[in-house]
Amino acid sequence: MSMKKTDLTKHLAKKLDGRMKAAGVPDRFAQGAADATEKREQRRLDSAAGLVPFACKLPAELVKRLHEDAAAHEGGVNALVAQTLEKALA
C-alpha cells in the first residue's frame, strides 16, 4: 500500500528531527562559548600592538612555501610575512 503525500512528509520530518537530536550541541552554545571571549581579547591585544588584519589572495605554491618557511621561523607566518614585506618594500 502506498503512502499519502502528507504521511511521507510527516515521515521525513520525523527522520529530520531524529537527526537534529542526535547531532549534538554546536560549540558556540556549549563548551566553545569561552573561546569567543579569548578571540575578542586577542583582537584587542593585536589592536593595541598596532596590528591590522590584512587579507589577500596568493598562489597556492607561494602559500605552501610560506608555510614551510614559517615552520622554521620563530615568529610564525605573521612575523615571516612582515619581515619579507619589510625587505621587499625597503
N, C-alpha and C positions, 0 to 999 in steps of 0.2 A: 504494500500500500504506500502510495507516495504522500509526502508531507505537504501541507499547505504552505504558502509563502510566509504567513505570519509565524507558523511553527518553525520554519527554517530560520527566520530572523531571531526568534527567541533562543533557539539552539546556538546560533552564532554568538549572540550576546552573552550567553552563559559561558561559552568557551573563552570569550574575550575577558570576561570578569574573572574567571579562574586563572588566566594567565597574569592578569594585573595583580591579583592577590599573591601569586607565587613569585612575582618579580622582586619583591623586597622594597625597601625604602631608599630613595636616592640620597646621596651623600649630603646635598645641600640642606636637607631637613633632619639629618641624623648626625652621625659621628663627624662628618666632614664640615659641619657648620662652624667649628672653631677655626678652620683653615682660612675662612673668608676674612677674619679679623687679622690674621697673620699676613695675608696678602696686602690688606689695607695698610698695615703697619710698614711692610716692606716698601710699598709705593711712597709712603710718607718719608721714610728714610732716604729713598732714592731721590726724591724731590728736594729734600734738604741738602743732599750732597751735590745738587745741580745736575743730576742725571735726567735725561729726557728720553722717552721711548722713541725709537726710530725704526720703522719697518720699511723694507724694500724687497724686491724680488731679485734673486740671484740665480745663475745657472746651477744646476744640480751638482756638477763636477766641482765648482768653486766651493759650494757649501760643504761638500764631502771633504775637500782639502782643509777648509777652515776647522771642521770638527776634529780632524786628525791632528792638526797643529795645536788646537785648543786643549787636547788631552794632555799634551806635554807642557803647556803654558801654565804658569802659576795662577793667573787671574781668570782663567776660563775663556769662554768665547767672547764675552763682553770686553774684557781687557785686551784680548788679542786683536779684535776688530778696531778698537780705539787706537791701539798702538800702530796698527797698519795704516789706518786713515791719517794719523798724525804724520807718519813718514811720507805718505803719498801726497799730502797737501802741503808739505813744507817746501 
